[in-house]
Structures are given as C-alpha cells and as structure tokens.
Amino acid sequence: MIHKFDWHSRDFSCLGIPKGGTDPLDRQLDYYERCLNWVRKEPQPILDRALEWLKENRFNPHRLSLC
C-alpha cells in the first residue's frame, strides 16, 4: 500500500519530483548513446534511428508513486 501513500500532504517534499534528464530512463539512453559513439567506426543509421525513436517516444508517467 505504500504506493498509495500521499507524500504531498505529509511534508515529504524533500523527495521532490525528478527533473528531466535525471531519471533512470534518461540515464540509460545517455549510456547507450555514449557506448554507440565510443564503438562507432562507421555510420550506424539503424542504431542512430532506434535511439532517436526511443528519445522521441519516451515514456512519461501520469503520476508518481513512492515504491
């Protein structure tokens, strides 16, 4: 039931809401991009387009919960 905990009303504001670029998904996509650029010896249009698609279609949750 912790996911239903109303942390806004209980002064848990120190938890905050992650800002863009700081959540695990953003960090993982950045990691993939750095790896791709590190090993790139020739153009990789399919991998570049896949990474671009993942960034453009990034999942954005409708609500945040404490887990």
Secondary structure, 3 states (H helix, E strand, C coil): CHHHCCCCCCCCHHHCCCCCCCCHHHHHHHHHHHHHHHHCCCCCHHHHHHHHHHHHCCCCCCCCCCC
